[in-house]
């Protein structure tokens, strides 16, 4: 069914079916003994932003490379806008816009000159190219810097120009691979706002990230990927409901936090434990019952607890529940 542009993860539904723009079935890729992608399957509808959330090395970039036809696959099938995609499907790839992790711009050209160059590669020219360049620069907030050489741009501005280049030919599907890595907060916010605007206009977006807060803010649905497999997918609410009656307990403590997390993990009723930014986070069943035993185990392991918080589960807690470790620890 058609999804509205609601970023809470709970979507109003109408009677009009939303077309499937991307259909991925059973993707597999092996490098020697390492199976980097193991049976990845998902769909993205028109006007939907789908997030692949997982740590570096989880298989996100390999999956995107196979989806856009840059990398051959060992098994599986990819269909974009009704057309099969493989490494030789040149015409079918025209429906895809790609924004890679590595910057794909020429530093000695201005922003506008970069767009002119890439636009011609897309087969654009004349008034149509000028119009699309202006629209894309406006969308990413670079219209006032169009004539400036890009070697003078900040890292965030270069990332935003990268997105503009991927949008020039008005693709049906936009693939963004970790587009906010290493950018300043202002540019990060501008990128997220630009992506949200594209979704509202009906574009299908595949967004890979290892930032939980980005996935929660931006994505209609999220696939949690780890070790080459999608462990779970759904809206934020659907994913959090996987935890069931479990609670997220956050301990502020000093001492040997890693040993304390290990000791707490052995307590009955604890399904996950990790040290995150100087805290110990646990996923537990019925915190009121388990907490006394948990605090005792943590104390015996050499940690001195300064504060205890019971927090609403989020996607970080879901990842912890599914894998037994925190998303940040998996980096």
N, C-alpha and C positions, 0 to 999 in steps of 0.2 A: 504494500500500500504506500501511497505517497507520504513522505515525511516532511514536516514543516521544519523551518530553521530555528528549532528550539534547542539550545545548548545544554539543557539540564539532563538530557538523556532520556526524557519521557516525551514522546512525540504525539502530537495530535494527529489523528488519522482521518483521511477523507475516503470517499469511495473510488477515487481515481487511482489506478495502479501506477506506481512509479517505475519507469523502465529500468531494467538492469543495464548499466553501462559497462561494468567490469564483472566478468565471471571467471574465477580462478578455481581450478579443480585439480587436486592431487599433485601439486608441484613437488618435484624432488631434484636435488642436486648434491652430488658427491665429489669431494676432492680427496682422492686416495682413500685412506681409511676414515676420513671425516665426512659424515653425511650432514652437510650444512643446512639443508632444507629437507624436511621429512613429511611429505604429504600435506602441504599447506593448501587449504581451500577456503574461499570466502567470496562474497559478492558485494558490489557497491551499486547503489541506485542513483538515479539522477537527483541532484540536489542534496546528496548525502556526503558528509565527511567521515571517512572510516580511518581509524587510527590503528597502526601496528605499534603496540607498546611493548618494549623489551630492551634488555641491556645490549651494549655493544657486543657483537659476536653472536647474537641470537638468531640471525638469518634474515634480518630486515632488508639490508642492502642487496643481498643475493636474490631474495624474492623479487624485489623491485626490478633488478637487472633482467630477470627472466620475464617478468610481466611486460616490460617495454621492448623486449626482443633484442636486448644488447648481449644477453648471455644465453647460450643453449641450455636446455633442461634435459635431465635424464628421463623424466616422466612428467605427465600432467598436461593440462590444456589451459590456454588463456584465450578468452574472447573479449574484445573491446568493441562496443557499439555494434554487436552482431557479427564481427569479423574476427577470424582466427589470427592470432599473433604468434609469429616465430621470428627467428633471426633474419629471414629473407623476406618478410612481409612488409615491403616498403610502403605500399599504398595504405595498408591497414594502420600502420604506425602514425599516419597523419592525424588520427583521432586522439593522440596522446601528447601531452606536454610534460616534459621532464625537468625537474629542478634537482640536480645532483648535489651530493654533499660537497664535492670539490667545485670551486667556482669555475664557471665556463664563460669568462668574459675576457676581452682584450684590454689590458690596462692603459695602452697608449691611445685608445679611442675614447671619445666622449660617450656618455650614456646613450644619447640619440644615435650616434654612429654605430654603437654596438647593436642597437635594435635594427637599424637599417641593414647591417650586414647579415644578421641572423634572419631577418624578415625575408631577404632575398633567397636565403637557403630554403625557407619554407615556401618559396614561390610567390611571395607577395611583392607588390611594387606600386609605384604611383600614389594616387590619393588614398587607396585602401591601406597601404603600409603607413603613410603619414598619420592617418586616423587611428590605426591600431596602436602605433607607437605612442601617440599622445594619450590614448585611453589607458594603456598599460602603465605608463609613467605616472599618470594621475592616481591610478589605483594603489600603487606601491609608495606614493608620497615622494616621488623624485621629479615631478614636473618642473620645479624651479631649479633643478640641477642638471637639466637635460644636456646643456652644452659643455659641462665640465668633464675634464678627463677623469676616467675612473680610477687611475692610480692615486688620485687625491681623495677618494672616497674612504670612509670608515668601513670596517668589516661588515657592519650591519647594512650599510648602504649597498655594498656589493652584493650581499645576499638578496636584498630587495630587488636589485636590478636583475639578478639571476631569475627571480620569479617572473618579472616582466617579460624576459626573453621566452620563458616557457609558455607564456600566455598569448604571445603575438598572433599565432595562427588560430586562435579561438578553439582550443581542443575540447573534446567531450569529457576527457579524463585528465586530471592534473596529478602527477606523482611528485610528492615532495619528500625528499630523503633527509631527515634531520636538518631542516632549514634554519634553525635558530642556534645551532652550535657555535659558541664563541662570539655571539653578538651582544651588544649592549642592551640594557633593559628597554630603552626607548625603541630601538629597531625591532627588538623581539615583539613588543606589543604591536608595532605597526605591521609586522608580518602576520601575526595572529588575526588582527583585524582584517587584513586583506584577504586571508583565506576564508574567514567567516563570510565576507561579502561575496566571494565567488560561489560559495555554497548556496547563499540566499538567491543568487541569480540562476541557479539550476545546474551548476557544474558539479560533476562527481569528483571527489578529491580523495586520494590515498595519501595519508600523512604518517610517516614513520617518526618515532621519537622515543627517547628514553626518559623524557621528563613527564612524570605522572600528572603534574598540574596542567601541562599543555593538553594532554589527552582529555582531562576532565573538563577543561574550559571549551575546547574546540570541537570535539568529535561527537557525532551522533551515536556511533557505535564504535567499540574498541575490540580488537583482537589482541589478547595477551600472548606474546610469542616468546618462547624460551627454548634453547637448544634445538632450533630448527622446527619446532612444532607450535601450532596454535593451541594453547592449553585451555582457553575459554574465550568466548566472544559474546558481545551483547551491549546494551546500553549500560551506563554507569550503574543505574539501579539494579539491573539484572545481574551484573557482575558482583556487586556488593551483596546481593541476596545469596550468592554462592557460599558466603561465610555462614549463612543461617543464623543460629542463635549465638554465634561466637562474638566476642568483644575484642576490641583493640585496647591494650593496656600499655601505656607509655611510662617508663620509669626514668626519672632524672637521678643520676647516681654518679659517684666517683669510685675509683679503684679499678680493678681488672674487669672491665665491662664485657670483654669477649668471653672470659671464663664464666661470668655471671649469666650471660645469654645461653651458654652451653648447659649450665646447670639448670636454668629455668626451662630449657627445652625438654628436659627429662621429667618434669613434673606432669603428673596425670592431668589431662585436660588442656595442655598447651600444644597447639598444632604448629606454631611457628615462632621463631625468635631471631632477632637481629639487632646489631648495634648500628644506629643511624644518627649521624651528626651529634655524637656525644651522648645519645640516649639509648636505652634498651627498649625495643618495641616487641610486644608479644601479641599473638592472636590466641585467645583462650576461650574455652567453653564455660560460660557462667562465671564471670569474673568475681562475683561476690563470694562464691564458694572456693574458687581456686586461689584467690589472691593471698590468703595467709600462708599457704604452702609455697607459693611462688616467692614471696618476700623472704621467707626463711631460707629457701634454696639459694637465692641471690646473695643474701648476707653470708651464708657459709662459704660461698665462692669468692668472697673478698671484696664485694661491692658495698658501698655505703649509700643507701637510698635517701635522696633529699626530697623527692616529690613523686607523687603517683597521680596519673591522669587517665581517665577512661574517656576515649575519644571515639567519635563516629567513624566507622570503618570507611576507608577510601580505596582507590585503586592500588595504592602501595600495600595496604593490608590484604587485598585480594591476591596480589603477586606473592606476598609472604605466605599466605594460606596455601596457594597452589604449588609453590616451589620449596618452601621451608626457609627462604632467605629473602632479604630485602632487595628491591629493585636496584638500589644504589650499590649494594654489596656485590651485585652480579656484574658490575662494570669491569 
